[in-house]
């Protein structure tokens, strides 16, 4: 590959990789030890406009599932997250954070409730499987923790619903946002959720059975031709504009859910117990010292941000940009940044120190852009 990624059995291919390569993938990243396509069209801007106007098919098999099943399944999950999952319903998807004892974020998966004692965690890029296994053993819980043969395929964009309704029937339209239902494919029952890593609308098919990957891709691809379908992948411009966070970029174990503006998903009154409760209560008591914000800034078309870019007010460093790119819609650079409390108000004027001593004027803005 042009980016120097050397293929090996240690980096897992997906059920769709053969089709991805045939579709002209221009590079891969690695998430959860598995290939994630990172480019198809000549520029990220072309892919961005196509995603906003048409429909794309994404191989997101790297969203591995951690299957937690058994009498103590809910107890184990509640131990890991500050979000109260007690009222969750079968057929519901919940965005949660998984925290350690210090309140640091280990992962921010989507929780899918398949039954009262059966859950999937659709994870970001960290080893939740081993964390959950260790906790279940240490707590002596009656639960199994495994990685099933489930490989999500995302259909994203404003034409996604029409495309999938043509294939699977109008019942697709009845699935609510962050809810899931079931479709029939090749004599099997498959889970489909109205969700995805974009703000353009769409679905994720949680394909159970790797051997069905290429037939599923081919069916959607062929029907999608009349909808101007294109292969795609999570788009950096659309992600930043939409205020969607990336684990490992915007947050790591050094960050807590309150810094990420996720306080509404944290139950801190002591009615539920989880790892990190006391630490998060202490943070609230002392006051949140920094929080994620959007930054709109000048300076010409910026490069992508591979290392944090300092944000300054005068001579004082007040934060760091973790992800940034040029927005063709806003005709400005957009970034996601962790900002100190005294400087995080919308409208705050800042300067961004980009590489090669390029300093750009900017301001703090609300998310999403």
C-alpha positions as YAML, in Angstrom:
chain: A
units: angstrom
residues:
- id: 1
  name: UNK
  ca: [0.00, 0.00, 0.00]
- id: 2
  name: UNK
  ca: [1.12, 3.54, -0.64]
- id: 3
  name: UNK
  ca: [0.85, 4.38, 3.05]
- id: 4
  name: UNK
  ca: [3.31, 1.66, 4.00]
- id: 5
  name: UNK
  ca: [0.81, -0.63, 5.74]
- id: 6
  name: UNK
  ca: [2.17, -4.16, 5.48]
- id: 7
  name: UNK
  ca: [-0.50, -6.83, 5.33]
- id: 8
  name: UNK
  ca: [-0.17, -9.89, 7.53]
- id: 9
  name: UNK
  ca: [-2.38, -12.42, 9.28]
- id: 10
  name: UNK
  ca: [-1.93, -10.39, 12.47]
- id: 11
  name: UNK
  ca: [-4.06, -7.65, 10.85]
- id: 12
  name: UNK
  ca: [-7.41, -9.27, 10.24]
- id: 13
  name: UNK
  ca: [-9.16, -8.97, 6.89]
- id: 14
  name: UNK
  ca: [-12.94, -8.62, 6.91]
- id: 15
  name: UNK
  ca: [-15.73, -10.49, 5.11]
- id: 16
  name: UNK
  ca: [-15.86, -7.52, 2.71]
- id: 17
  name: UNK
  ca: [-12.14, -6.90, 2.08]
- id: 18
  name: UNK
  ca: [-12.10, -8.63, -1.30]
- id: 19
  name: UNK
  ca: [-14.93, -6.39, -2.48]
- id: 20
  name: UNK
  ca: [-13.27, -3.32, -0.94]
- id: 21
  name: UNK
  ca: [-10.09, -3.98, -2.90]
- id: 22
  name: UNK
  ca: [-12.09, -4.55, -6.10]
- id: 23
  name: UNK
  ca: [-13.88, -1.22, -5.48]
- id: 24
  name: UNK
  ca: [-10.55, 0.64, -5.58]
- id: 25
  name: UNK
  ca: [-9.68, 1.29, -1.93]
- id: 26
  name: UNK
  ca: [-6.76, 3.73, -1.69]
- id: 27
  name: UNK
  ca: [-5.57, 2.83, 1.79]
- id: 28
  name: UNK
  ca: [-6.38, 1.20, 5.10]
- id: 29
  name: UNK
  ca: [-6.16, 2.00, 8.77]
- id: 30
  name: UNK
  ca: [-6.25, -0.60, 11.55]
- id: 31
  name: UNK
  ca: [-8.91, -0.61, 14.29]
- id: 32
  name: UNK
  ca: [-9.33, -3.44, 16.79]
- id: 33
  name: UNK
  ca: [-6.62, -5.39, 14.92]
- id: 34
  name: UNK
  ca: [-8.80, -5.32, 11.77]
- id: 35
  name: UNK
  ca: [-8.65, -3.44, 8.46]
- id: 36
  name: UNK
  ca: [-10.67, -0.24, 8.11]
- id: 37
  name: UNK
  ca: [-10.78, 1.34, 4.62]
- id: 38
  name: UNK
  ca: [-9.77, 4.99, 4.79]
- id: 39
  name: UNK
  ca: [-10.10, 6.36, 1.24]
- id: 40
  name: UNK
  ca: [-11.71, 5.66, -2.14]
- id: 41
  name: UNK
  ca: [-12.41, 8.86, -4.07]
- id: 42
  name: UNK
  ca: [-9.51, 11.11, -5.14]
- id: 43
  name: UNK
  ca: [-10.19, 13.56, -2.30]
- id: 44
  name: UNK
  ca: [-11.94, 13.53, 1.05]
- id: 45
  name: UNK
  ca: [-14.01, 16.49, -0.17]
- id: 46
  name: UNK
  ca: [-15.45, 14.52, -3.10]
- id: 47
  name: UNK
  ca: [-16.43, 11.72, -0.72]
- id: 48
  name: UNK
  ca: [-17.91, 14.29, 1.68]
- id: 49
  name: UNK
  ca: [-20.25, 15.79, -0.93]
- id: 50
  name: UNK
  ca: [-21.25, 12.36, -2.20]
- id: 51
  name: UNK
  ca: [-22.10, 11.23, 1.35]
- id: 52
  name: UNK
  ca: [-24.24, 14.33, 1.92]
- id: 53
  name: UNK
  ca: [-26.17, 13.89, -1.33]
- id: 54
  name: UNK
  ca: [-26.36, 10.19, -2.14]
- id: 55
  name: UNK
  ca: [-25.54, 6.89, -0.41]
- id: 56
  name: UNK
  ca: [-22.37, 5.02, 0.49]
- id: 57
  name: UNK
  ca: [-21.55, 1.49, 1.60]
- id: 58
  name: UNK
  ca: [-18.92, 1.21, 4.37]
- id: 59
  name: UNK
  ca: [-17.03, -1.79, 5.65]
- id: 60
  name: UNK
  ca: [-17.02, -1.13, 9.41]
- id: 61
  name: UNK
  ca: [-16.33, -4.71, 10.50]
- id: 62
  name: UNK
  ca: [-13.69, -3.23, 12.80]
- id: 63
  name: UNK
  ca: [-16.60, -2.28, 15.08]
- id: 64
  name: UNK
  ca: [-16.16, -5.61, 16.83]
- id: 65
  name: UNK
  ca: [-18.92, -6.90, 19.06]
- id: 66
  name: UNK
  ca: [-18.32, -7.93, 22.64]
- id: 67
  name: UNK
  ca: [-21.16, -10.31, 23.40]
- id: 68
  name: UNK
  ca: [-22.17, -10.44, 27.07]
- id: 69
  name: UNK
  ca: [-24.73, -13.10, 27.84]
- id: 70
  name: UNK
  ca: [-26.08, -14.79, 30.96]
- id: 71
  name: UNK
  ca: [-27.92, -14.10, 34.23]
- id: 72
  name: UNK
  ca: [-25.38, -11.46, 35.33]
- id: 73
  name: UNK
  ca: [-24.98, -9.76, 31.94]
- id: 74
  name: UNK
  ca: [-26.70, -6.51, 32.91]
- id: 75
  name: UNK
  ca: [-24.82, -6.39, 36.21]
- id: 76
  name: UNK
  ca: [-21.47, -6.65, 34.40]
- id: 77
  name: UNK
  ca: [-22.31, -3.93, 31.91]
- id: 78
  name: UNK
  ca: [-23.63, -1.60, 34.62]
- id: 79
  name: UNK
  ca: [-20.38, -2.07, 36.50]
- id: 80
  name: UNK
  ca: [-18.50, -0.73, 33.48]
- id: 81
  name: UNK
  ca: [-20.59, 2.34, 32.59]
- id: 82
  name: UNK
  ca: [-21.89, 5.49, 34.33]
- id: 83
  name: UNK
  ca: [-25.02, 5.40, 32.15]
- id: 84
  name: UNK
  ca: [-28.03, 3.84, 33.85]
- id: 85
  name: UNK
  ca: [-29.01, 0.91, 31.64]
- id: 86
  name: UNK
  ca: [-31.72, -0.41, 33.99]
- id: 87
  name: UNK
  ca: [-34.56, 0.99, 31.90]
- id: 88
  name: UNK
  ca: [-33.14, -0.06, 28.54]
- id: 89
  name: UNK
  ca: [-35.46, -2.01, 26.28]
- id: 90
  name: UNK
  ca: [-34.96, -4.90, 23.89]
- id: 91
  name: UNK
  ca: [-34.45, -3.46, 20.42]
- id: 92
  name: UNK
  ca: [-32.74, -0.31, 21.73]
- id: 93
  name: UNK
  ca: [-29.26, 1.02, 21.06]
- id: 94
  name: UNK
  ca: [-27.55, 3.11, 23.75]
- id: 95
  name: UNK
  ca: [-24.42, 5.20, 23.41]
- id: 96
  name: UNK
  ca: [-22.35, 4.59, 26.56]
- id: 97
  name: UNK
  ca: [-18.90, 5.20, 27.92]
- id: 98
  name: UNK
  ca: [-16.91, 2.50, 29.67]
- id: 99
  name: UNK
  ca: [-14.80, 3.86, 32.51]
- id: 100
  name: UNK
  ca: [-11.99, 2.72, 34.77]
- id: 101
  name: UNK
  ca: [-11.75, 3.33, 38.52]
- id: 102
  name: UNK
  ca: [-10.40, 6.85, 37.92]
- id: 103
  name: UNK
  ca: [-13.32, 7.74, 35.65]
- id: 104
  name: UNK
  ca: [-11.08, 7.55, 32.57]
- id: 105
  name: UNK
  ca: [-12.72, 6.46, 29.33]
- id: 106
  name: UNK
  ca: [-11.73, 2.98, 28.18]
- id: 107
  name: UNK
  ca: [-14.15, 2.91, 25.24]
- id: 108
  name: UNK
  ca: [-17.35, 4.55, 23.98]
- id: 109
  name: UNK
  ca: [-19.37, 1.73, 22.38]
- id: 110
  name: UNK
  ca: [-22.96, 1.41, 21.30]
- id: 111
  name: UNK
  ca: [-24.85, -1.03, 23.53]
- id: 112
  name: UNK
  ca: [-27.46, -3.20, 21.80]
- id: 113
  name: UNK
  ca: [-29.94, -5.07, 23.98]
- id: 114
  name: UNK
  ca: [-30.94, -8.32, 22.27]
- id: 115
  name: UNK
  ca: [-32.66, -9.89, 25.30]
- id: 116
  name: UNK
  ca: [-32.90, -9.29, 29.04]
- id: 117
  name: UNK
  ca: [-29.73, -11.34, 29.50]
- id: 118
  name: UNK
  ca: [-28.07, -10.79, 26.12]
- id: 119
  name: UNK
  ca: [-26.16, -7.69, 24.96]
- id: 120
  name: UNK
  ca: [-23.67, -6.62, 22.31]
- id: 121
  name: UNK
  ca: [-21.14, -3.84, 22.82]
- id: 122
  name: UNK
  ca: [-20.20, -2.42, 19.41]
- id: 123
  name: UNK
  ca: [-16.81, -1.08, 20.35]
- id: 124
  name: UNK
  ca: [-14.36, 1.62, 19.33]
- id: 125
  name: UNK
  ca: [-10.63, 0.96, 19.17]
- id: 126
  name: UNK
  ca: [-9.62, -0.67, 22.47]
- id: 127
  name: UNK
  ca: [-9.66, -4.16, 23.99]
- id: 128
  name: UNK
  ca: [-12.99, -4.18, 25.82]
- id: 129
  name: UNK
  ca: [-13.23, -7.95, 25.41]
- id: 130
  name: UNK
  ca: [-10.34, -8.56, 27.78]
- id: 131
  name: UNK
  ca: [-11.50, -5.87, 30.21]
- id: 132
  name: UNK
  ca: [-14.98, -7.37, 30.43]
- id: 133
  name: UNK
  ca: [-13.61, -10.90, 30.74]
- id: 134
  name: UNK
  ca: [-11.32, -9.86, 33.58]
- id: 135
  name: UNK
  ca: [-14.11, -8.12, 35.47]
- id: 136
  name: UNK
  ca: [-16.47, -11.06, 35.06]
- id: 137
  name: UNK
  ca: [-13.87, -13.46, 36.43]
- id: 138
  name: UNK
  ca: [-12.86, -11.17, 39.29]
- id: 139
  name: UNK
  ca: [-16.47, -10.56, 40.30]
- id: 140
  name: UNK
  ca: [-17.40, -14.24, 39.98]
- id: 141
  name: UNK
  ca: [-20.30, -13.47, 37.63]
- id: 142
  name: UNK
  ca: [-22.49, -16.00, 35.86]
- id: 143
  name: UNK
  ca: [-21.90, -14.63, 32.37]
- id: 144
  name: UNK
  ca: [-20.12, -15.43, 29.10]
- id: 145
  name: UNK
  ca: [-18.01, -12.78, 27.35]
- id: 146
  name: UNK
  ca: [-17.10, -13.56, 23.74]
- id: 147
  name: UNK
  ca: [-16.52, -11.99, 20.32]
- id: 148
  name: UNK
  ca: [-19.17, -13.33, 17.93]
- id: 149
  name: UNK
  ca: [-18.73, -13.65, 14.17]
- id: 150
  name: UNK
  ca: [-20.54, -10.35, 13.54]
- id: 151
  name: UNK
  ca: [-19.29, -7.86, 10.94]
- id: 152
  name: UNK
  ca: [-21.18, -4.56, 10.60]
- id: 153
  name: UNK
  ca: [-21.79, -3.09, 7.16]
- id: 154
  name: UNK
  ca: [-22.92, 0.55, 7.14]
- id: 155
  name: UNK
  ca: [-25.21, 2.11, 4.52]
- id: 156
  name: UNK
  ca: [-25.00, 5.88, 5.04]
- id: 157
  name: UNK
  ca: [-26.41, 8.95, 3.35]
- id: 158
  name: UNK
  ca: [-29.82, 10.50, 2.56]
- id: 159
  name: UNK
  ca: [-30.72, 7.74, 0.08]
- id: 160
  name: UNK
  ca: [-29.90, 4.89, 2.48]
- id: 161
  name: UNK
  ca: [-33.47, 4.28, 3.60]
- id: 162
  name: UNK
  ca: [-34.88, 4.16, 0.07]
- id: 163
  name: UNK
  ca: [-32.14, 1.78, -1.04]
- id: 164
  name: UNK
  ca: [-32.60, -0.65, 1.84]
- id: 165
  name: UNK
  ca: [-36.40, -0.46, 1.65]
- id: 166
  name: UNK
  ca: [-36.18, -1.52, -1.97]
- id: 167
  name: UNK
  ca: [-34.14, -4.57, -0.93]
- id: 168
  name: UNK
  ca: [-35.70, -5.58, 2.39]
- id: 169
  name: UNK
  ca: [-39.14, -4.00, 2.28]
- id: 170
  name: UNK
  ca: [-40.88, -0.93, 3.70]
- id: 171
  name: UNK
  ca: [-40.65, -2.25, 7.29]
- id: 172
  name: UNK
  ca: [-37.14, -0.78, 7.26]
- id: 173
  name: UNK
  ca: [-38.77, 2.67, 7.44]
- id: 174
  name: UNK
  ca: [-40.42, 1.80, 10.76]
- id: 175
  name: UNK
  ca: [-37.11, 1.34, 12.60]
- id: 176
  name: UNK
  ca: [-36.61, 4.39, 14.84]
- id: 177
  name: UNK
  ca: [-33.35, 6.25, 15.41]
- id: 178
  name: UNK
  ca: [-30.97, 4.22, 17.57]
- id: 179
  name: UNK
  ca: [-33.35, 1.27, 17.44]
- id: 180
  name: UNK
  ca: [-32.89, -2.04, 15.68]
- id: 181
  name: UNK
  ca: [-35.00, -4.62, 13.92]
- id: 182
  name: UNK
  ca: [-34.49, -7.79, 11.89]
- id: 183
  name: UNK
  ca: [-34.25, -8.62, 8.21]
- id: 184
  name: UNK
  ca: [-34.15, -11.90, 6.30]
- id: 185
  name: UNK
  ca: [-31.10, -12.55, 4.18]
- id: 186
  name: UNK
  ca: [-30.03, -15.79, 2.51]
- id: 187
  name: UNK
  ca: [-32.24, -17.81, 4.83]
- id: 188
  name: UNK
  ca: [-30.87, -16.12, 7.96]
- id: 189
  name: UNK
  ca: [-32.19, -13.52, 10.40]
- id: 190
  name: UNK
  ca: [-29.93, -10.46, 10.60]
- id: 191
  name: UNK
  ca: [-29.94, -7.41, 12.88]
- id: 192
  name: UNK
  ca: [-30.24, -3.96, 11.30]
- id: 193
  name: UNK
  ca: [-30.01, -0.69, 13.26]
- id: 194
  name: UNK
  ca: [-30.78, 2.90, 12.31]
- id: 195
  name: UNK
  ca: [-27.37, 4.16, 13.34]
- id: 196
  name: UNK
  ca: [-23.92, 4.92, 11.96]
- id: 197
  name: UNK
  ca: [-20.84, 7.09, 12.25]
- id: 198
  name: UNK
  ca: [-22.26, 10.05, 10.31]
- id: 199
  name: UNK
  ca: [-24.96, 12.71, 10.66]
- id: 200
  name: UNK
  ca: [-26.40, 12.01, 7.20]
- id: 201
  name: UNK
  ca: [-28.72, 9.22, 8.27]
- id: 202
  name: UNK
  ca: [-28.42, 5.53, 7.53]
- id: 203
  name: UNK
  ca: [-28.28, 2.01, 8.85]
- id: 204
  name: UNK
  ca: [-25.83, -0.61, 10.04]
- id: 205
  name: UNK
  ca: [-26.36, -4.29, 9.25]
- id: 206
  name: UNK
  ca: [-24.74, -6.43, 11.94]
- id: 207
  name: UNK
  ca: [-24.05, -9.39, 9.68]
- id: 208
  name: UNK
  ca: [-23.85, -12.63, 11.66]
- id: 209
  name: UNK
  ca: [-21.77, -15.06, 9.58]
- id: 210
  name: UNK
  ca: [-18.62, -14.08, 7.66]
- id: 211
  name: UNK
  ca: [-19.47, -16.42, 4.78]
- id: 212
  name: UNK
  ca: [-22.41, -14.13, 3.91]
- id: 213
  name: UNK
  ca: [-20.28, -10.98, 3.59]
- id: 214
  name: UNK
  ca: [-19.69, -10.94, -0.15]
- id: 215
  name: UNK
  ca: [-23.28, -11.94, -1.10]
- id: 216
  name: UNK
  ca: [-24.64, -9.14, 1.11]
- id: 217
  name: UNK
  ca: [-22.22, -6.59, -0.34]
- id: 218
  name: UNK
  ca: [-23.03, -7.65, -3.91]
- id: 219
  name: UNK
  ca: [-26.79, -7.43, -3.41]
- id: 220
  name: UNK
  ca: [-26.62, -3.92, -1.92]
- id: 221
  name: UNK
  ca: [-24.05, -2.77, -4.47]
- id: 222
  name: UNK
  ca: [-26.06, -3.96, -7.47]
- id: 223
  name: UNK
  ca: [-29.35, -2.48, -6.24]
- id: 224
  name: UNK
  ca: [-27.56, 0.69, -5.20]
- id: 225
  name: UNK
  ca: [-26.49, 1.56, -8.73]
- id: 226
  name: UNK
  ca: [-29.79, 3.32, -9.36]
- id: 227
  name: UNK
  ca: [-29.18, 5.39, -6.19]
- id: 228
  name: UNK
  ca: [-25.66, 6.48, -7.22]
- id: 229
  name: UNK
  ca: [-24.06, 4.31, -4.53]
- id: 230
  name: UNK
  ca: [-20.34, 4.61, -3.87]
- id: 231
  name: UNK
  ca: [-17.90, 2.76, -1.62]
- id: 232
  name: UNK
  ca: [-16.95, 4.92, 1.31]
- id: 233
  name: UNK
  ca: [-15.67, 5.12, 4.86]
- id: 234
  name: UNK
  ca: [-16.08, 7.44, 7.86]
- id: 235
  name: UNK
  ca: [-15.45, 10.91, 6.47]
- id: 236
  name: UNK
  ca: [-13.22, 13.23, 8.49]
- id: 237
  name: UNK
  ca: [-14.91, 16.45, 7.33]
- id: 238
  name: UNK
  ca: [-18.40, 15.15, 8.08]
- id: 239
  name: UNK
  ca: [-17.29, 13.64, 11.40]
- id: 240
  name: UNK
  ca: [-15.77, 16.87, 12.71]
- id: 241
  name: UNK
  ca: [-18.63, 19.05, 11.45]
- id: 242
  name: UNK
  ca: [-21.08, 16.67, 13.13]
- id: 243
  name: UNK
  ca: [-19.21, 16.72, 16.46]
- id: 244
  name: UNK
  ca: [-18.62, 12.96, 16.39]
- id: 245
  name: UNK
  ca: [-15.73, 11.89, 18.58]
- id: 246
  name: UNK
  ca: [-13.05, 9.34, 17.80]
- id: 247
  name: UNK
  ca: [-11.64, 7.21, 20.59]
- id: 248
  name: UNK
  ca: [-7.87, 7.60, 20.58]
- id: 249
  name: UNK
  ca: [-8.14, 11.08, 19.09]
- id: 250
  name: UNK
  ca: [-10.63, 13.16, 21.08]
- id: 251
  name: UNK
  ca: [-10.55, 10.89, 24.12]
- id: 252
  name: UNK
  ca: [-8.39, 8.32, 25.85]
- id: 253
  name: UNK
  ca: [-8.14, 7.06, 29.42]
- id: 254
  name: UNK
  ca: [-6.77, 10.52, 30.24]
- id: 255
  name: UNK
  ca: [-10.25, 11.93, 29.65]
- id: 256
  name: UNK
  ca: [-13.51, 11.42, 31.50]
- id: 257
  name: UNK
  ca: [-17.13, 11.55, 30.22]
- id: 258
  name: UNK
  ca: [-17.73, 14.95, 31.83]
- id: 259
  name: UNK
  ca: [-14.90, 16.51, 29.82]
- id: 260
  name: UNK
  ca: [-16.49, 15.06, 26.69]
- id: 261
  name: UNK
  ca: [-19.80, 16.79, 27.40]
- id: 262
  name: UNK
  ca: [-21.44, 13.45, 28.20]
- id: 263
  name: UNK
  ca: [-22.67, 14.34, 31.67]
- id: 264
  name: UNK
  ca: [-26.28, 13.68, 30.61]
- id: 265
  name: UNK
  ca: [-25.30, 10.03, 30.20]
- id: 266
  name: UNK
  ca: [-23.80, 9.77, 33.69]
- id: 267
  name: UNK
  ca: [-25.86, 8.80, 36.75]
- id: 268
  name: UNK
  ca: [-23.81, 10.10, 39.66]
- id: 269
  name: UNK
  ca: [-26.35, 10.24, 42.51]
- id: 270
  name: UNK
  ca: [-25.26, 6.86, 43.89]
- id: 271
  name: UNK
  ca: [-28.37, 4.99, 42.72]
- id: 272
  name: UNK
  ca: [-26.19, 2.84, 40.48]
- id: 273
  name: UNK
  ca: [-22.69, 1.57, 41.19]
- id: 274
  name: UNK
  ca: [-19.94, 1.43, 38.60]
- id: 275
  name: UNK
  ca: [-16.18, 1.67, 38.34]
- id: 276
  name: UNK
  ca: [-15.25, 5.33, 38.54]
- id: 277
  name: UNK
  ca: [-18.32, 6.58, 40.45]
- id: 278
  name: UNK
  ca: [-16.38, 8.18, 43.30]
- id: 279
  name: UNK
  ca: [-13.86, 9.70, 40.91]
- id: 280
  name: UNK
  ca: [-16.54, 11.30, 38.74]
- id: 281
  name: UNK
  ca: [-18.40, 12.57, 41.82]
- id: 282
  name: UNK
  ca: [-15.17, 14.22, 42.96]
- id: 283
  name: UNK
  ca: [-14.67, 15.84, 39.54]
- id: 284
  name: UNK
  ca: [-18.19, 17.31, 39.70]
- id: 285
  name: UNK
  ca: [-17.57, 18.55, 43.24]
- id: 286
  name: UNK
  ca: [-14.30, 20.23, 42.30]
- id: 287
  name: UNK
  ca: [-15.60, 21.56, 38.97]
- id: 288
  name: UNK
  ca: [-14.85, 20.36, 35.45]
- id: 289
  name: UNK
  ca: [-11.55, 21.91, 34.43]
- id: 290
  name: UNK
  ca: [-11.74, 21.44, 30.65]
- id: 291
  name: UNK
  ca: [-14.25, 20.33, 28.03]
- id: 292
  name: UNK
  ca: [-14.51, 19.47, 24.35]
- id: 293
  name: UNK
  ca: [-15.40, 22.32, 21.99]
- id: 294
  name: UNK
  ca: [-15.45, 23.16, 18.31]
- id: 295
  name: UNK
  ca: [-12.92, 25.58, 16.85]
- id: 296
  name: UNK
  ca: [-13.49, 27.47, 13.59]
- id: 297
  name: UNK
  ca: [-10.26, 28.96, 12.28]
- id: 298
  name: UNK
  ca: [-8.54, 30.60, 9.32]
- id: 299
  name: UNK
  ca: [-5.09, 30.02, 7.85]
- id: 300
  name: UNK
  ca: [-5.88, 28.44, 4.50]
- id: 301
  name: UNK
  ca: [-6.63, 24.74, 4.01]
- id: 302
  name: UNK
  ca: [-5.06, 23.05, 7.00]
- id: 303
  name: UNK
  ca: [-3.43, 19.64, 6.94]
- id: 304
  name: UNK
  ca: [-4.88, 16.81, 8.99]
- id: 305
  name: UNK
  ca: [-3.89, 16.83, 12.64]
- id: 306
  name: UNK
  ca: [-1.68, 13.86, 13.54]
- id: 307
  name: UNK
  ca: [-0.31, 15.44, 16.74]
- id: 308
  name: UNK
  ca: [-2.18, 17.95, 18.96]
- id: 309
  name: UNK
  ca: [-2.06, 21.59, 17.87]
- id: 310
  name: UNK
  ca: [-1.81, 24.11, 20.72]
- id: 311
  name: UNK
  ca: [-4.58, 26.67, 21.14]
- id: 312
  name: UNK
  ca: [-3.48, 29.99, 22.57]
- id: 313
  name: UNK
  ca: [-5.08, 33.08, 24.06]
- id: 314
  name: UNK
  ca: [-2.31, 35.63, 24.02]
- id: 315
  name: UNK
  ca: [0.74, 33.88, 25.45]
- id: 316
  name: UNK
  ca: [-1.32, 31.36, 27.42]
- id: 317
  name: UNK
  ca: [-1.92, 27.82, 26.16]
- id: 318
  name: UNK
  ca: [-5.60, 27.03, 26.79]
- id: 319
  name: UNK
  ca: [-6.12, 23.76, 24.93]
- id: 320
  name: UNK
  ca: [-5.25, 21.46, 22.05]
- id: 321
  name: UNK
  ca: [-6.89, 20.56, 18.77]
- id: 322
  name: UNK
  ca: [-7.07, 16.78, 18.32]
- id: 323
  name: UNK
  ca: [-8.76, 16.58, 14.88]
- id: 324
  name: UNK
  ca: [-8.97, 19.22, 12.16]
- id: 325
  name: UNK
  ca: [-9.65, 19.64, 8.44]
- id: 326
  name: UNK
  ca: [-10.85, 22.15, 5.86]
- id: 327
  name: UNK
  ca: [-14.65, 22.33, 5.53]
- id: 328
  name: UNK
  ca: [-15.74, 23.11, 1.95]
- id: 329
  name: UNK
  ca: [-19.28, 23.83, 3.19]
- id: 330
  name: UNK
  ca: [-18.20, 26.39, 5.79]
- id: 331
  name: UNK
  ca: [-15.18, 27.56, 3.79]
- id: 332
  name: UNK
  ca: [-13.03, 27.49, 6.91]
- id: 333
  name: UNK
  ca: [-10.98, 25.06, 8.95]
- id: 334
  name: UNK
  ca: [-12.88, 23.10, 11.61]
- id: 335
  name: UNK
  ca: [-11.42, 21.34, 14.61]
- id: 336
  name: UNK
  ca: [-12.30, 19.50, 17.79]
- id: 337
  name: UNK
  ca: [-10.41, 20.63, 20.87]
- id: 338
  name: UNK
  ca: [-10.19, 20.21, 24.63]
- id: 339
  name: UNK
  ca: [-10.37, 23.71, 26.11]
- id: 340
  name: UNK
  ca: [-9.70, 25.03, 29.62]
- id: 341
  name: UNK
  ca: [-12.77, 26.18, 31.55]
- id: 342
  name: UNK
  ca: [-11.98, 29.90, 31.56]
- id: 343
  name: UNK
  ca: [-11.76, 29.96, 27.77]
- id: 344
  name: UNK
  ca: [-14.42, 27.50, 26.54]
- id: 345
  name: UNK
  ca: [-17.29, 29.97, 26.04]
- id: 346
  name: UNK
  ca: [-18.69, 30.26, 22.51]
- id: 347
  name: UNK
  ca: [-17.21, 33.30, 20.77]
- id: 348
  name: UNK
  ca: [-13.88, 33.18, 22.61]
- id: 349
  name: UNK
  ca: [-11.16, 34.40, 20.25]
- id: 350
  name: UNK
  ca: [-8.15, 32.08, 20.05]
- id: 351
  name: UNK
  ca: [-5.15, 31.38, 17.87]
- id: 352
  name: UNK
  ca: [-4.20, 27.95, 16.57]
- id: 353
  name: UNK
  ca: [-0.55, 26.95, 16.27]
- id: 354
  name: UNK
  ca: [-0.40, 24.70, 13.24]
- id: 355
  name: UNK
  ca: [2.77, 22.99, 11.94]
- id: 356
  name: UNK
  ca: [5.63, 25.00, 10.43]
- id: 357
  name: UNK
  ca: [4.89, 28.00, 12.68]
- id: 358
  name: UNK
  ca: [1.63, 28.70, 10.88]
- id: 359
  name: UNK
  ca: [-0.57, 30.61, 13.36]
- id: 360
  name: UNK
  ca: [-4.24, 31.07, 12.52]
- id: 361
  name: UNK
  ca: [-6.96, 33.18, 14.10]
- id: 362
  name: UNK
  ca: [-10.07, 31.35, 15.28]
- id: 363
  name: UNK
  ca: [-12.96, 31.21, 17.70]
- id: 364
  name: UNK
  ca: [-14.73, 28.71, 19.94]
- id: 365
  name: UNK
  ca: [-18.04, 27.49, 18.48]
- id: 366
  name: UNK
  ca: [-20.84, 25.13, 19.47]
- id: 367
  name: UNK
  ca: [-20.97, 21.50, 18.36]
- id: 368
  name: UNK
  ca: [-22.09, 20.35, 15.90]
- id: 369
  name: UNK
  ca: [-20.79, 22.97, 13.50]
...
